[in-house]
Amino acid sequence: MGDTAGTCLAAATIVGDALVVFNVGDCEAVLSVRGRPKELSRPHKASIEAEVKRIRKAGGNVHLRGSVFRVEGALAVSRSIGVAQLKIGRPASIIPDPHVRVVELTGEEEFLVMGSDGLFDKFPRKQDLVNTTKKYLRETRSATQSAEMLLNEAIDVRGSRDNASVAVIVFNQKGPPID
C-alpha cells in the first residue's frame, strides 16, 4: 500500500452537553431530532465548487474522468487521511482538514447515523434515511441490527456498488420514543 493508502471518515464524541461531529472525505453524519434530519457533515468531493476552488488555489487540478470529477485525475474525494502521493512534494490537492460541527444536546435527539458514500449516495433525501432507520430501530430495538439492515437496504435493495459502512448511535435518553 505504501503512500497510496487513504481513507475517509466520520466520527463523533460527546463533550459535556455538546455533540461534536467531524468528517473528512465523502463520509456523512445525520442526527435525527424529533424525527427530522439534521445534517452534521459536509462531504468533500471533487465535484463541489468550493473544494475545486481550494484545490486550484493550491496549484492542483480537477479533471472529469468518465462521469466523475477527480482530483489530479485520481480521487473523487478532495479530502482524506492518507494518500501521501497527492500531498507530499507537490501542491496540497488532497488535505486532511475535517469539517467540524458542534451541536448542543437538548434531549430531543433520537439517533445519529454515520456512514460512507456507499450508504449516503443511496439515501439522497436525508428524511428517507431517518424514516428507514427509525423503522429498523422499531423492528429490532438494536442499533447494531438496524445498521446491518441499512447496509442491506443500500446494497441489496438500492443497488450500491460502492464500499458501504454505517454506524447507528441511539440517544433517546429524554426525547420522544423511537416508536
CYANA upper distance limits for C-alpha pairs under 8 A (distance plus 0.5 A):
  1 MET  CA      5 ALA  CA      6.03
  3 ASP  CA     82 GLY  CA      7.78
  3 ASP  CA     83 VAL  CA      6.28
  3 ASP  CA     84 ALA  CA      5.42
  3 ASP  CA     85 GLN  CA      6.23
  4 THR  CA     82 GLY  CA      7.89
  4 THR  CA     83 VAL  CA      5.39
  4 THR  CA     84 ALA  CA      6.91
  4 THR  CA     85 GLN  CA      6.89
  5 ALA  CA     82 GLY  CA      6.26
  5 ALA  CA     83 VAL  CA      5.78
  5 ALA  CA     84 ALA  CA      8.22
  6 GLY  CA     80 SER  CA      6.86
  6 GLY  CA     81 ILE  CA      5.90
  6 GLY  CA     82 GLY  CA      4.42
  6 GLY  CA     83 VAL  CA      5.24
  7 THR  CA     25 GLY  CA      8.32
  7 THR  CA     80 SER  CA      6.13
  7 THR  CA     81 ILE  CA      5.86
  7 THR  CA     82 GLY  CA      6.89
  8 CYS  CA     23 ASN  CA      8.07
  8 CYS  CA     24 VAL  CA      5.84
  8 CYS  CA     25 GLY  CA      5.26
  8 CYS  CA     26 ASP  CA      6.83
  8 CYS  CA     27 CYS  CA      6.66
  8 CYS  CA     79 ARG  CA      8.12
  8 CYS  CA     80 SER  CA      5.66
  8 CYS  CA     81 ILE  CA      6.88
  8 CYS  CA    116 SER  CA      8.33
  9 LEU  CA     23 ASN  CA      6.05
  9 LEU  CA     24 VAL  CA      5.91
  9 LEU  CA     25 GLY  CA      7.16
  9 LEU  CA     26 ASP  CA      8.06
  9 LEU  CA     27 CYS  CA      5.87
  9 LEU  CA     28 GLU  CA      8.44
  9 LEU  CA     80 SER  CA      8.47
  9 LEU  CA    115 GLY  CA      8.37
  9 LEU  CA    116 SER  CA      7.88
 10 ALA  CA     21 VAL  CA      7.71
 10 ALA  CA     22 PHE  CA      6.17
 10 ALA  CA     23 ASN  CA      4.66
 10 ALA  CA     24 VAL  CA      7.02
 10 ALA  CA     27 CYS  CA      6.04
 10 ALA  CA     28 GLU  CA      6.59
 10 ALA  CA     29 ALA  CA      7.23
 10 ALA  CA    114 MET  CA      6.86
 10 ALA  CA    115 GLY  CA      7.43
 11 ALA  CA     21 VAL  CA      6.21
 11 ALA  CA     22 PHE  CA      6.04
 11 ALA  CA     23 ASN  CA      6.94
 11 ALA  CA    114 MET  CA      8.08
 12 ALA  CA     19 LEU  CA      7.44
 12 ALA  CA     20 VAL  CA      6.01
 12 ALA  CA     21 VAL  CA      4.81
 12 ALA  CA     22 PHE  CA      6.98
 13 THR  CA     19 LEU  CA      6.45
 13 THR  CA     20 VAL  CA      5.85
 13 THR  CA     21 VAL  CA      7.15
 14 ILE  CA     18 ALA  CA      6.16
 14 ILE  CA     19 LEU  CA      5.11
 14 ILE  CA     20 VAL  CA      6.56
 15 VAL  CA     19 LEU  CA      6.93
 15 VAL  CA     20 VAL  CA      7.69
 17 ASP  CA    104 GLU  CA      6.40
 17 ASP  CA    105 LEU  CA      5.88
 17 ASP  CA    106 THR  CA      8.39
 18 ALA  CA    102 VAL  CA      6.93
 18 ALA  CA    103 VAL  CA      6.01
 18 ALA  CA    104 GLU  CA      4.92
 18 ALA  CA    105 LEU  CA      5.87
 19 LEU  CA    102 VAL  CA      6.17
 19 LEU  CA    103 VAL  CA      5.79
 19 LEU  CA    104 GLU  CA      6.79
 19 LEU  CA    105 LEU  CA      6.92
 20 VAL  CA    100 VAL  CA      7.64
 20 VAL  CA    101 ARG  CA      6.34
 20 VAL  CA    102 VAL  CA      5.02
 20 VAL  CA    103 VAL  CA      7.13
 21 VAL  CA     29 ALA  CA      8.11
 21 VAL  CA     40 LEU  CA      7.21
 21 VAL  CA     41 SER  CA      7.89
 21 VAL  CA    100 VAL  CA      6.29
 21 VAL  CA    101 ARG  CA      5.77
 21 VAL  CA    102 VAL  CA      6.90
 22 PHE  CA     40 LEU  CA      8.44
 22 PHE  CA     41 SER  CA      7.19
 22 PHE  CA     98 PRO  CA      6.48
 22 PHE  CA     99 HIS  CA      5.89
 22 PHE  CA    100 VAL  CA      4.84
 22 PHE  CA    101 ARG  CA      6.73
 23 ASN  CA     27 CYS  CA      6.78
 23 ASN  CA     28 GLU  CA      7.08
 23 ASN  CA     29 ALA  CA      8.37
 23 ASN  CA     41 SER  CA      6.59
 23 ASN  CA     42 ARG  CA      7.66
 23 ASN  CA     43 PRO  CA      8.06
 23 ASN  CA     98 PRO  CA      5.82
 23 ASN  CA     99 HIS  CA      5.95
 23 ASN  CA    100 VAL  CA      7.34
 24 VAL  CA     43 PRO  CA      7.81
 24 VAL  CA     44 HIS  CA      7.21
 24 VAL  CA     79 ARG  CA      6.31
 24 VAL  CA     80 SER  CA      6.11
 24 VAL  CA     81 ILE  CA      7.95
 24 VAL  CA     96 PRO  CA      7.16
 24 VAL  CA     97 ASP  CA      7.37
 24 VAL  CA     98 PRO  CA      5.31
 24 VAL  CA     99 HIS  CA      7.11
 25 GLY  CA     43 PRO  CA      6.31
 25 GLY  CA     44 HIS  CA      5.10
 25 GLY  CA     45 LYS  CA      7.14
 25 GLY  CA     77 VAL  CA      5.96
 25 GLY  CA     78 SER  CA      6.94
 25 GLY  CA     79 ARG  CA      5.32
 25 GLY  CA     80 SER  CA      5.76
 26 ASP  CA     43 PRO  CA      5.25
 26 ASP  CA     44 HIS  CA      6.10
 26 ASP  CA     45 LYS  CA      6.95
 26 ASP  CA     77 VAL  CA      6.88
 26 ASP  CA    116 SER  CA      6.81
 26 ASP  CA    117 ASP  CA      6.16
 27 CYS  CA     41 SER  CA      8.45
 27 CYS  CA     43 PRO  CA      6.98
 27 CYS  CA    114 MET  CA      7.77
 27 CYS  CA    115 GLY  CA      5.98
 27 CYS  CA    116 SER  CA      4.70
 27 CYS  CA    117 ASP  CA      6.22
 27 CYS  CA    120 PHE  CA      8.41
 28 GLU  CA     40 LEU  CA      7.99
 28 GLU  CA     41 SER  CA      5.78
 28 GLU  CA     42 ARG  CA      7.42
 28 GLU  CA     43 PRO  CA      7.00
 28 GLU  CA    114 MET  CA      6.15
 28 GLU  CA    115 GLY  CA      6.14
 28 GLU  CA    116 SER  CA      6.86
 28 GLU  CA    117 ASP  CA      7.91
 28 GLU  CA    120 PHE  CA      7.63
 29 ALA  CA     39 GLU  CA      6.83
 29 ALA  CA     40 LEU  CA      5.93
 29 ALA  CA     41 SER  CA      5.91
 29 ALA  CA    112 LEU  CA      7.45
 29 ALA  CA    113 VAL  CA      6.10
 29 ALA  CA    114 MET  CA      4.77
 29 ALA  CA    115 GLY  CA      7.16
 30 VAL  CA     37 PRO  CA      6.61
 30 VAL  CA     38 LYS  CA      6.05
 30 VAL  CA     39 GLU  CA      5.12
 30 VAL  CA     40 LEU  CA      6.15
 30 VAL  CA     41 SER  CA      7.88
 30 VAL  CA    112 LEU  CA      6.25
 30 VAL  CA    113 VAL  CA      5.80
 30 VAL  CA    114 MET  CA      7.03
 30 VAL  CA    126 LYS  CA      7.98
 31 LEU  CA     37 PRO  CA      6.19
 31 LEU  CA     38 LYS  CA      5.52
 31 LEU  CA     39 GLU  CA      6.94
 31 LEU  CA     40 LEU  CA      7.50
 31 LEU  CA    109 GLU  CA      7.65
 31 LEU  CA    110 GLU  CA      8.08
 31 LEU  CA    111 PHE  CA      6.42
 31 LEU  CA    112 LEU  CA      4.85
 31 LEU  CA    113 VAL  CA      6.87
 32 SER  CA     36 ARG  CA      5.86
 32 SER  CA     37 PRO  CA      5.29
 32 SER  CA     38 LYS  CA      6.70
 32 SER  CA    109 GLU  CA      6.46
 32 SER  CA    110 GLU  CA      5.97
 32 SER  CA    111 PHE  CA      5.87
 32 SER  CA    112 LEU  CA      6.71
 32 SER  CA    130 VAL  CA      6.80
 33 VAL  CA     37 PRO  CA      6.94
 33 VAL  CA     38 LYS  CA      7.46
 33 VAL  CA    108 GLU  CA      6.19
 33 VAL  CA    109 GLU  CA      4.93
 33 VAL  CA    110 GLU  CA      6.28
 33 VAL  CA    111 PHE  CA      8.11
 34 ARG  CA    108 GLU  CA      6.50
 34 ARG  CA    109 GLU  CA      7.03
 34 ARG  CA    110 GLU  CA      7.25
 34 ARG  CA    175 GLY  CA      8.06
 34 ARG  CA    176 PRO  CA      7.21
 35 GLY  CA    110 GLU  CA      8.08
 35 GLY  CA    130 VAL  CA      7.39
 35 GLY  CA    131 ASN  CA      7.95
 36 ARG  CA    127 GLN  CA      7.06
 36 ARG  CA    130 VAL  CA      7.60
 37 PRO  CA    126 LYS  CA      6.53
 37 PRO  CA    127 GLN  CA      6.25
 37 PRO  CA    130 VAL  CA      6.77
 39 GLU  CA    126 LYS  CA      8.42
 40 LEU  CA    101 ARG  CA      6.46
 41 SER  CA     99 HIS  CA      7.12
 41 SER  CA    100 VAL  CA      7.90
 41 SER  CA    101 ARG  CA      7.54
 42 ARG  CA     99 HIS  CA      6.80
 44 HIS  CA     48 ILE  CA      7.72
 44 HIS  CA     51 GLU  CA      7.40
 44 HIS  CA     77 VAL  CA      6.25
 44 HIS  CA     78 SER  CA      5.81
 44 HIS  CA     79 ARG  CA      6.29
 45 LYS  CA     51 GLU  CA      7.50
 45 LYS  CA     76 ALA  CA      6.33
 45 LYS  CA     77 VAL  CA      4.73
 45 LYS  CA     78 SER  CA      5.52
 45 LYS  CA     79 ARG  CA      7.98
 46 ALA  CA     51 GLU  CA      6.83
 46 ALA  CA     52 VAL  CA      6.62
 46 ALA  CA     62 VAL  CA      7.16
 46 ALA  CA     69 PHE  CA      5.96
 46 ALA  CA     70 ARG  CA      6.02
 46 ALA  CA     71 VAL  CA      6.47
 46 ALA  CA     75 LEU  CA      8.25
 46 ALA  CA     76 ALA  CA      5.89
 46 ALA  CA     77 VAL  CA      6.00
 46 ALA  CA     78 SER  CA      5.73
 47 SER  CA     51 GLU  CA      8.14
 47 SER  CA     52 VAL  CA      7.60
 47 SER  CA     68 VAL  CA      8.17
 47 SER  CA     69 PHE  CA      5.94
 47 SER  CA     70 ARG  CA      8.21
 47 SER  CA     76 ALA  CA      8.19
 48 ILE  CA     52 VAL  CA      6.79
 49 GLU  CA     53 LYS  CA      6.74
 50 ALA  CA     54 ARG  CA      6.82
 51 GLU  CA     55 ILE  CA      6.62
 51 GLU  CA     78 SER  CA      7.13
 52 VAL  CA     56 ARG  CA      6.63
 52 VAL  CA     61 ASN  CA      8.32
 52 VAL  CA     62 VAL  CA      7.17
 53 LYS  CA     57 LYS  CA      6.51
 54 ARG  CA     58 ALA  CA      6.79
 55 ILE  CA     59 GLY  CA      7.00
 55 ILE  CA     60 GLY  CA      5.61
 55 ILE  CA     61 ASN  CA      6.91
 55 ILE  CA     62 VAL  CA      8.12
 55 ILE  CA     78 SER  CA      8.40
 55 ILE  CA     92 ALA  CA      7.97
 55 ILE  CA     93 SER  CA      5.59
 55 ILE  CA     94 ILE  CA      8.17
 56 ARG  CA     60 GLY  CA      5.38
 56 ARG  CA     61 ASN  CA      6.17
 56 ARG  CA     62 VAL  CA      8.25
 56 ARG  CA     93 SER  CA      8.38
 58 ALA  CA     91 PRO  CA      6.19
 58 ALA  CA     92 ALA  CA      6.61
 58 ALA  CA     93 SER  CA      7.03
 59 GLY  CA     91 PRO  CA      5.93
 59 GLY  CA     92 ALA  CA      8.19
 59 GLY  CA     93 SER  CA      7.92
 60 GLY  CA     71 VAL  CA      8.11
 60 GLY  CA     72 GLU  CA      7.26
 60 GLY  CA     91 PRO  CA      6.30
 60 GLY  CA     92 ALA  CA      7.66
 60 GLY  CA     93 SER  CA      5.68
 61 ASN  CA     71 VAL  CA      6.52
 61 ASN  CA     72 GLU  CA      5.75
 61 ASN  CA     73 GLY  CA      8.36
 61 ASN  CA     93 SER  CA      8.00
 62 VAL  CA     69 PHE  CA      6.94
 62 VAL  CA     70 ARG  CA      5.97
 62 VAL  CA     71 VAL  CA      5.03
 62 VAL  CA     72 GLU  CA      6.07
 62 VAL  CA     73 GLY  CA      7.00
 63 HIS  CA     69 PHE  CA      6.02
 63 HIS  CA     70 ARG  CA      5.85
 63 HIS  CA     71 VAL  CA      7.00
 63 HIS  CA     72 GLU  CA      7.09
 63 HIS  CA     73 GLY  CA      5.82
 64 LEU  CA     68 VAL  CA      6.11
 64 LEU  CA     69 PHE  CA      4.81
 64 LEU  CA     70 ARG  CA      6.65
 64 LEU  CA     73 GLY  CA      7.81
 65 ARG  CA     69 PHE  CA      6.62
 65 ARG  CA     70 ARG  CA      7.24
 65 ARG  CA     73 GLY  CA      7.28
 68 VAL  CA     76 ALA  CA      7.30
 69 PHE  CA     73 GLY  CA      8.20
 69 PHE  CA     76 ALA  CA      6.45
 70 ARG  CA     74 ALA  CA      5.93
 70 ARG  CA     75 LEU  CA      5.30
 70 ARG  CA     76 ALA  CA      4.88
 70 ARG  CA     77 VAL  CA      7.66
 71 VAL  CA     75 LEU  CA      5.65
 71 VAL  CA     76 ALA  CA      6.77
 71 VAL  CA     77 VAL  CA      7.67
 71 VAL  CA     78 SER  CA      6.91
 71 VAL  CA     93 SER  CA      7.46
 71 VAL  CA     94 ILE  CA      8.08
 72 GLU  CA     86 LEU  CA      8.48
 72 GLU  CA     93 SER  CA      8.19
 77 VAL  CA     94 ILE  CA      8.48
 78 SER  CA     93 SER  CA      7.64
 78 SER  CA     94 ILE  CA      5.79
 78 SER  CA     95 ILE  CA      7.61
 79 ARG  CA     94 ILE  CA      5.50
 79 ARG  CA     95 ILE  CA      5.35
 79 ARG  CA     96 PRO  CA      5.91
 79 ARG  CA     97 ASP  CA      7.46
 79 ARG  CA     98 PRO  CA      8.35
 80 SER  CA     94 ILE  CA      7.08
 80 SER  CA     95 ILE  CA      6.69
 80 SER  CA     96 PRO  CA      5.51
 80 SER  CA     97 ASP  CA      8.46
 81 ILE  CA     95 ILE  CA      8.02
 81 ILE  CA     96 PRO  CA      5.67
 82 GLY  CA     96 PRO  CA      8.29
 83 VAL  CA     87 LYS  CA      7.52
 83 VAL  CA     94 ILE  CA      8.24
 84 ALA  CA     88 ILE  CA      6.33
 86 LEU  CA     90 ARG  CA      7.53
 86 LEU  CA     91 PRO  CA      8.22
 86 LEU  CA     92 ALA  CA      7.35
 86 LEU  CA     93 SER  CA      6.87
 86 LEU  CA     94 ILE  CA      6.58
 87 LYS  CA     91 PRO  CA      7.18
 87 LYS  CA     92 ALA  CA      5.43
 87 LYS  CA     93 SER  CA      7.04
 87 LYS  CA     94 ILE  CA      6.59
 87 LYS  CA     95 ILE  CA      7.65
 88 ILE  CA     92 ALA  CA      7.91
105 LEU  CA    109 GLU  CA      7.63
107 GLY  CA    172 ASN  CA      7.49
107 GLY  CA    173 GLN  CA      6.92
107 GLY  CA    174 LYS  CA      5.59
107 GLY  CA    175 GLY  CA      5.60
108 GLU  CA    172 ASN  CA      7.43
108 GLU  CA    174 LYS  CA      7.15
108 GLU  CA    175 GLY  CA      4.59
108 GLU  CA    176 PRO  CA      7.07
109 GLU  CA    171 PHE  CA      6.54
109 GLU  CA    172 ASN  CA      6.40
109 GLU  CA    175 GLY  CA      6.65
110 GLU  CA    170 VAL  CA      6.53
110 GLU  CA    171 PHE  CA      5.55
110 GLU  CA    172 ASN  CA      4.97
110 GLU  CA    175 GLY  CA      7.08
110 GLU  CA    176 PRO  CA      7.91
110 GLU  CA    177 PRO  CA      8.31
110 GLU  CA    178 ILE  CA      7.38
111 PHE  CA    168 VAL  CA      7.29
111 PHE  CA    169 ILE  CA      5.90
111 PHE  CA    170 VAL  CA      4.71
111 PHE  CA    171 PHE  CA      5.73
111 PHE  CA    172 ASN  CA      7.40
112 LEU  CA    167 ALA  CA      8.48
112 LEU  CA    168 VAL  CA      6.22
112 LEU  CA    169 ILE  CA      5.58
112 LEU  CA    170 VAL  CA      6.98
112 LEU  CA    171 PHE  CA      8.23
113 VAL  CA    166 VAL  CA      7.46
113 VAL  CA    167 ALA  CA      6.29
113 VAL  CA    168 VAL  CA      5.21
113 VAL  CA    169 ILE  CA      7.06
114 MET  CA    166 VAL  CA      6.07
114 MET  CA    167 ALA  CA      5.75
114 MET  CA    168 VAL  CA      7.13
115 GLY  CA    119 LEU  CA      6.83
115 GLY  CA    120 PHE  CA      7.42
115 GLY  CA    164 ALA  CA      7.70
115 GLY  CA    165 SER  CA      5.67
115 GLY  CA    166 VAL  CA      4.57
115 GLY  CA    167 ALA  CA      6.74
116 SER  CA    120 PHE  CA      6.89
116 SER  CA    163 ASN  CA      7.85
116 SER  CA    164 ALA  CA      6.04
116 SER  CA    165 SER  CA      5.87
116 SER  CA    166 VAL  CA      7.19
117 ASP  CA    121 ASP  CA      5.74
117 ASP  CA    162 ASP  CA      7.84
117 ASP  CA    163 ASN  CA      8.03
117 ASP  CA    164 ALA  CA      7.15
118 GLY  CA    122 LYS  CA      7.44
118 GLY  CA    154 ALA  CA      7.71
118 GLY  CA    155 ILE  CA      8.46
118 GLY  CA    160 SER  CA      6.36
118 GLY  CA    161 ARG  CA      7.57
118 GLY  CA    162 ASP  CA      5.24
118 GLY  CA    163 ASN  CA      5.66
118 GLY  CA    164 ALA  CA      4.61
118 GLY  CA    165 SER  CA      7.56
119 LEU  CA    123 PHE  CA      7.25
119 LEU  CA    150 LEU  CA      8.20
119 LEU  CA    151 LEU  CA      7.21
119 LEU  CA    154 ALA  CA      6.07
119 LEU  CA    155 ILE  CA      8.47
119 LEU  CA    160 SER  CA      7.82
119 LEU  CA    164 ALA  CA      5.91
119 LEU  CA    165 SER  CA      7.27
119 LEU  CA    166 VAL  CA      7.66
120 PHE  CA    124 PRO  CA      6.81
121 ASP  CA    160 SER  CA      8.45
122 LYS  CA    154 ALA  CA      6.38
122 LYS  CA    158 ARG  CA      6.80
122 LYS  CA    159 GLY  CA      8.40
122 LYS  CA    160 SER  CA      7.16
123 PHE  CA    128 ASP  CA      6.95
123 PHE  CA    129 LEU  CA      6.27
123 PHE  CA    154 ALA  CA      8.42
124 PRO  CA    128 ASP  CA      8.48
125 ARG  CA    129 LEU  CA      7.42
126 LYS  CA    130 VAL  CA      6.80
127 GLN  CA    131 ASN  CA      6.57
128 ASP  CA    132 THR  CA      6.50
129 LEU  CA    133 THR  CA      6.49
130 VAL  CA    134 LYS  CA      6.51
131 ASN  CA    135 LYS  CA      6.66
132 THR  CA    136 TYR  CA      6.78
132 THR  CA    150 LEU  CA      8.21
133 THR  CA    137 LEU  CA      6.60
133 THR  CA    146 SER  CA      7.10
133 THR  CA    147 ALA  CA      8.40
133 THR  CA    150 LEU  CA      7.53
134 LYS  CA    138 ARG  CA      6.70
134 LYS  CA    178 ILE  CA      7.01
134 LYS  CA    179 ASP  CA      8.17
135 LYS  CA    139 GLU  CA      6.78
136 TYR  CA    140 THR  CA      6.50
136 TYR  CA    141 ARG  CA      8.27
136 TYR  CA    145 GLN  CA      8.47
136 TYR  CA    146 SER  CA      5.63
136 TYR  CA    149 MET  CA      7.57
137 LEU  CA    141 ARG  CA      5.45
137 LEU  CA    142 SER  CA      6.50
137 LEU  CA    143 ALA  CA      7.05
137 LEU  CA    146 SER  CA      6.17
137 LEU  CA    178 ILE  CA      7.81
138 ARG  CA    178 ILE  CA      7.07
138 ARG  CA    179 ASP  CA      6.38
140 THR  CA    145 GLN  CA      7.05
140 THR  CA    146 SER  CA      7.20
141 ARG  CA    146 SER  CA      8.49
142 SER  CA    146 SER  CA      6.52
143 ALA  CA    147 ALA  CA      6.62
143 ALA  CA    167 ALA  CA      8.41
143 ALA  CA    168 VAL  CA      5.89
143 ALA  CA    169 ILE  CA      6.84
143 ALA  CA    170 VAL  CA      7.10
144 THR  CA    148 GLU  CA      6.87
144 THR  CA    167 ALA  CA      8.06
144 THR  CA    168 VAL  CA      7.41
145 GLN  CA    149 MET  CA      6.68
146 SER  CA    150 LEU  CA      6.68
146 SER  CA    168 VAL  CA      7.74
147 ALA  CA    151 LEU  CA      6.83
147 ALA  CA    166 VAL  CA      6.42
147 ALA  CA    167 ALA  CA      6.34
147 ALA  CA    168 VAL  CA      6.22
148 GLU  CA    152 ASN  CA      6.77
148 GLU  CA    166 VAL  CA      8.38
149 MET  CA    153 GLU  CA      6.54
150 LEU  CA    154 ALA  CA      6.67
150 LEU  CA    166 VAL  CA      8.13
151 LEU  CA    155 ILE  CA      6.59
151 LEU  CA    164 ALA  CA      7.26
151 LEU  CA    165 SER  CA      7.46
151 LEU  CA    166 VAL  CA      7.44
152 ASN  CA    156 ASP  CA      5.83
152 ASN  CA    157 VAL  CA      7.47
153 GLU  CA    157 VAL  CA      5.37
153 GLU  CA    158 ARG  CA      6.61
154 ALA  CA    158 ARG  CA      5.43
154 ALA  CA    159 GLY  CA      6.72
154 ALA  CA    160 SER  CA      6.06
154 ALA  CA    164 ALA  CA      8.44
155 ILE  CA    159 GLY  CA      5.33
155 ILE  CA    160 SER  CA      5.00
155 ILE  CA    161 ARG  CA      7.32
155 ILE  CA    164 ALA  CA      8.38
156 ASP  CA    160 SER  CA      7.95
160 SER  CA    164 ALA  CA      8.33
172 ASN  CA    176 PRO  CA      7.32
172 ASN  CA    177 PRO  CA      7.28
172 ASN  CA    178 ILE  CA      7.99
